[in-house]
Amino acid sequence: MFLVTFIVAYALTGEIASSIGVSIGANSIKTVTYFLHERLWSRVNWGRK
């Protein structure tokens, strides 16, 4: 996903440095969001016995 984010950011900005920054930021946010999502769902007892 890093490469896809980088390519899209580069297509929009035309700057490599900005594209790298956007890619790192976006993937960091995605990682934290995924981690928190999984932690929250592990507390839900639906379907467990």
C-alpha positions in Angstrom: 0.0 0.0 0.0 2.9 2.3 0.6 3.8 2.3 -3.1 0.2 3.0 -4.2 -0.1 5.9 -1.8 3.3 7.2 -3.0 2.3 7.0 -6.6 -1.1 8.8 -6.1 0.6 11.5 -3.9 3.3 12.0 -6.5 0.7 12.3 -9.3 -1.1 14.9 -7.3 1.9 16.9 -6.1 4.7 16.2 -8.5 7.2 16.3 -5.6 9.0 13.2 -4.3 9.6 14.6 -0.8 6.0 15.5 -0.3 4.9 12.1 -1.7 7.2 10.3 0.8 5.8 12.3 3.7 2.2 11.7 2.7 2.9 8.0 2.2 4.5 7.7 5.6 1.8 9.7 7.3 -1.1 7.9 5.7 0.4 4.4 6.3 1.1 5.3 10.0 -2.5 6.4 10.5 -3.8 3.2 8.8 -1.6 1.0 11.0 -2.7 2.7 14.2 -6.4 2.7 13.1 -6.2 -1.0 12.3 -4.6 -1.8 15.7 -7.2 0.1 17.6 -10.0 -1.5 15.5 -8.8 -5.0 16.3 -8.4 -4.1 20.0 -12.0 -2.9 20.2 -13.4 -5.9 18.3 -11.6 -8.3 20.6 -13.7 -6.9 23.5 -17.0 -7.7 21.7 -18.5 -11.0 22.8 -21.0 -11.5 19.9 -21.1 -15.1 18.8 -18.7 -16.3 21.5 -19.7 -19.0 24.0 
